[in-house]
Amino acid sequence: KALEPPPQLSVKNAIDLLVTIGALTPDGSEELTSLGRHLSTLPVDPKVGKMLIYGCVMQCLPPVLTIAAGMAYKDPWVLPIDKKQAADDARRRFAGESYSDHIALLQAYNGWAQAGPGRKDYCWRNYLSANTLDMMADMRKQFVELLQSAGFIESNCARPLEAHGQHANNHTLVKAVMAAGMFPNVATARPGKREAKWHTIEDGKVKPHPSSVNSFVGSFPARWIVYNQKVKSSDIFIRDSTCISDFALLLFGGQLSINQDGSISMLKGYATFASNAEVQRLVVGLRQQLDAILQSKIEDPSTDLDRSGAALVTAVVKLLTSEDHDAPHSRRRDDYEDEDEDEDGRG
């Protein structure tokens, strides 16, 4: 029996996603972009592939490998019914002040990797699955082999699992790269009396999953949340989320539109940033540099990413770490509607 073609809607949705993440051109021609050509060489989910590629370029690949392994397989947390609170507390300890389930996962994995003979006790104390962590370690190696085959890691690299890791400890940069991989899975979180009010463009009001380190948080240091997946039960819950900054979304999110009033928007206006001409030039310029680096890697596979991308990475790190002082002001399209609901007592 001949295979039946997939439903037309499924094909359209897949194409739309590839356009949204920057793998296909947005002009309707469905041509592969520089990023798309690289993704076509990696037999993984496009979002995971994009995260791995950006991790190489931004020189923070080791932690990205770990987070990507957790996304592609599953997280290692164990939640015993009689010790659920203790397990939640352990996860929050790993997260620290990062407002990120993914950083919590990263820190938990790093602790396990460094525990040596004490790994079994480490897992028991921190409510972690040793089998899942072993699987994640194997997946990290598989990802490295794929990146070597695609030319992003030198085949003769002495320590491939540590390749492109100059900024491996910069969690601000790592979270920005995660924004690249998880886009367009973006939510907003607005301060609330007891809990922040979460919202997505597709579903309206949503909630963080109770097991997330971002649950029961009243306000966040920035309004944007990227996430891996949603689940629906009594409500729509966001699992595995990370709070990211305005500049992280501007630099690593979707296609930008420059509006007549000088603001920058994406996601068809869902995310809008008030900015001046200098910020526009900076953001657009850095994005063009990233595209140029990916294109040069296609034209010359021997291109040294650490060398060719050094100036770009330095500029991105400086921008992300200086955001507290000169960040553009962002506003979600329906903020005014939400505020009206709050005043009426319906929010």
Salt bridges, closest charged atoms under 4 A:
ASP16 OD2 - LYS12 NZ 2.80
ASP88 OD2 - LYS84 NZ 3.11
ASP101 OD1 - ARG91 NH1 3.94
ASP121 OD2 - ARG125 NE 2.81
GLU162 OE2 - ARG159 NH2 2.92
GLU202 OE1 - LYS230 NZ 3.63
ASP203 OD2 - LYS230 NZ 2.47
ASP235 OD2 - LYS207 NZ 3.36
ASP306 OD1 - HIS164 ND1 2.74
ASP334 OD2 - HIS199 NE2 2.72
ASP334 OD1 - ARG332 NE 2.17
ASP335 OD1 - ARG223 NH2 3.16
ASP335 OD1 - ARG332 NE 3.80
ASP338 OD2 - ARG190 NH2 4.00
ASP338 OD2 - ARG332 NH2 2.16
GLU339 OE2 - ARG331 NH2 3.03
GLU341 OE1 - LYS205 NZ 3.39
ASP342 OD2 - ARG190 NH2 3.11
ASP342 OD1 - LYS197 NZ 2.85
ASP344 OD2 - ARG346 NH1 3.09
